[in-house]
């Protein structure tokens, strides 16, 4: 058996092929960016390696809180409003954004929350690729397709799950 390793991102660790299923390997290595880029507002909780991967490989247009010192200390509602004003999908690891009393569905251009992303960077990257597939599918239908939608992504015991909340007719 020939052992192959792949670099998911230049700054991340090498990945042993035996760690991946053939579908995951195919997703990571053969993925091509779409013509329409998702516009994302990444809050402080999103790790830099995910932001770098989304920009470099998935070709997302990302506004990143980590890159602006003035925004790093702001509260969740400030970022919710910022994403709304910039007409961007909010990406976070904070489950608080799933609270519909504080962060109303109809007031958002979309929220994606990574909940319990797993123990490895690889789990998070695979979840990011999966949400990218969903985003691209929705955005092909309508550029405002995420309006009024929240997505909660989880991994547990190597099983991925996505829960969609929304009041959008495209769901």
C-alpha positions as CSV (number, residue, x, y, z in Angstrom):
1,X,0.0,0.0,0.0
2,X,1.3,3.4,-1.0
3,X,0.9,6.1,1.7
4,X,0.0,9.5,0.4
5,X,-0.2,12.7,2.4
6,X,-1.9,15.9,1.4
7,X,-1.7,19.5,2.7
8,X,-5.2,20.9,3.1
9,X,-3.8,24.3,3.7
10,X,-0.1,25.4,3.4
11,X,0.0,26.3,7.1
12,X,-1.8,23.3,8.4
13,X,-0.5,19.8,9.2
14,X,-0.1,17.2,6.6
15,X,-3.0,14.8,6.3
16,X,-2.6,11.1,6.0
17,X,-4.8,9.6,3.3
18,X,-5.9,6.8,5.6
19,X,-7.6,9.4,7.8
20,X,-10.0,10.3,5.1
21,X,-12.8,8.5,3.3
22,X,-12.7,8.6,-0.4
23,X,-15.5,11.1,-0.6
24,X,-13.8,13.4,1.9
25,X,-10.6,13.2,0.0
26,X,-12.4,13.9,-3.3
27,X,-14.2,16.9,-1.8
28,X,-11.0,18.4,-0.5
29,X,-8.7,17.8,-3.5
30,X,-11.1,18.2,-6.5
31,X,-13.3,21.1,-5.4
32,X,-13.5,24.1,-7.7
33,X,-14.8,27.5,-6.6
34,X,-18.1,28.7,-8.0
35,X,-18.7,31.9,-10.0
36,X,-20.8,33.5,-7.2
37,X,-18.9,34.0,-4.0
38,X,-20.6,33.7,-0.6
39,X,-20.2,37.0,1.3
40,X,-19.3,36.1,4.9
41,X,-18.9,38.0,8.2
42,X,-16.7,35.9,10.4
43,X,-16.9,36.7,14.1
44,X,-14.0,36.4,16.6
45,X,-14.7,32.7,17.3
46,X,-13.8,31.5,13.8
47,X,-10.3,30.2,13.7
48,X,-7.8,31.7,11.3
49,X,-7.1,28.5,9.5
50,X,-10.8,28.2,8.5
51,X,-10.8,31.8,7.3
52,X,-7.6,31.3,5.3
53,X,-9.0,28.1,3.8
54,X,-12.4,29.7,2.9
55,X,-10.6,32.6,1.2
56,X,-7.8,30.7,-0.5
57,X,-9.6,27.5,-1.6
58,X,-13.3,28.2,-1.5
59,X,-12.9,31.8,-2.8
60,X,-15.3,33.2,-0.2
61,X,-15.5,37.0,0.2
62,X,-14.9,37.3,4.0
63,X,-15.0,40.2,6.3
64,X,-13.1,39.0,9.4
65,X,-13.5,40.5,12.9
66,X,-10.0,39.2,13.8
67,X,-8.4,41.6,11.3
68,X,-9.9,44.7,12.9
69,X,-8.8,45.5,16.5
70,X,-11.8,47.8,17.1
71,X,-14.3,45.0,16.4
72,X,-12.6,42.3,18.5
73,X,-14.1,43.5,21.8
74,X,-17.6,44.0,20.6
75,X,-20.6,42.0,21.7
76,X,-22.6,39.4,19.7
77,X,-25.4,41.8,18.8
78,X,-22.9,44.3,17.4
79,X,-21.6,41.6,15.0
80,X,-25.2,40.5,14.2
81,X,-26.0,44.1,13.2
82,X,-22.7,44.5,11.3
83,X,-23.4,41.4,9.2
84,X,-26.9,42.6,8.5
85,X,-25.7,46.1,7.4
86,X,-23.0,44.6,5.2
87,X,-25.5,42.1,3.8
88,X,-23.3,39.2,4.7
89,X,-23.9,35.7,6.1
90,X,-22.7,35.6,9.8
91,X,-20.3,32.7,10.5
92,X,-19.6,31.8,14.1
93,X,-18.8,29.1,16.6
94,X,-21.1,30.7,19.2
95,X,-24.4,28.9,19.8
96,X,-25.9,32.2,21.1
97,X,-26.7,33.2,17.5
98,X,-29.2,30.4,17.3
99,X,-31.4,32.2,19.9
100,X,-34.3,33.5,17.9
101,X,-35.4,36.0,20.5
102,X,-32.1,37.9,20.4
103,X,-31.2,37.2,16.8
104,X,-34.4,37.2,14.7
105,X,-34.5,35.1,11.6
106,X,-36.2,37.7,9.4
107,X,-33.5,40.3,10.3
108,X,-30.6,38.2,9.0
109,X,-29.0,37.5,5.7
110,X,-28.1,34.1,7.1
111,X,-26.3,32.6,10.1
112,X,-24.0,29.6,10.1
113,X,-23.0,28.2,13.5
114,X,-20.3,25.5,14.0
115,X,-21.5,23.8,17.2
116,X,-19.1,21.3,18.7
117,X,-16.8,21.3,15.6
118,X,-14.9,18.3,16.6
119,X,-11.4,17.8,18.0
120,X,-9.4,18.3,14.8
121,X,-8.9,21.0,12.2
122,X,-9.8,18.3,9.7
123,X,-13.3,18.0,11.1
124,X,-13.8,21.7,10.9
125,X,-12.5,21.9,7.3
126,X,-14.8,19.1,6.2
127,X,-17.8,20.9,7.9
128,X,-16.8,24.1,6.1
129,X,-16.7,22.2,2.7
130,X,-20.1,20.7,3.4
131,X,-21.6,24.1,4.3
132,X,-20.0,25.5,1.2
133,X,-21.8,22.9,-1.0
134,X,-25.1,23.9,0.6
135,X,-24.4,27.6,0.2
136,X,-23.5,27.3,-3.4
137,X,-26.6,25.3,-4.1
138,X,-28.8,27.9,-2.4
139,X,-26.9,30.9,-4.0
140,X,-27.3,29.4,-7.5
141,X,-31.1,29.7,-7.1
142,X,-31.1,33.2,-5.6
143,X,-28.4,35.6,-4.5
144,X,-30.3,36.3,-1.3
145,X,-31.2,32.7,-0.6
146,X,-29.8,32.6,2.9
147,X,-32.0,35.5,4.1
148,X,-34.0,34.2,7.1
149,X,-32.0,31.0,7.5
150,X,-29.8,29.7,10.3
151,X,-27.7,26.6,10.0
152,X,-26.3,24.7,12.9
153,X,-23.5,22.3,12.0
154,X,-22.3,19.6,14.4
155,X,-20.0,16.6,14.4
156,X,-20.1,13.9,17.0
157,X,-18.3,10.6,16.7
158,X,-17.3,11.4,13.1
159,X,-20.9,12.0,12.1
160,X,-21.9,15.3,10.7
161,X,-25.3,16.9,11.0
162,X,-26.8,20.1,9.8
163,X,-29.9,21.6,11.3
164,X,-31.6,24.3,9.2
165,X,-33.9,26.9,10.8
166,X,-35.7,29.3,8.7
167,X,-38.6,31.0,7.1
168,X,-37.3,31.0,3.6
169,X,-39.3,29.4,0.7
170,X,-36.0,27.9,-0.6
171,X,-35.7,25.6,2.3
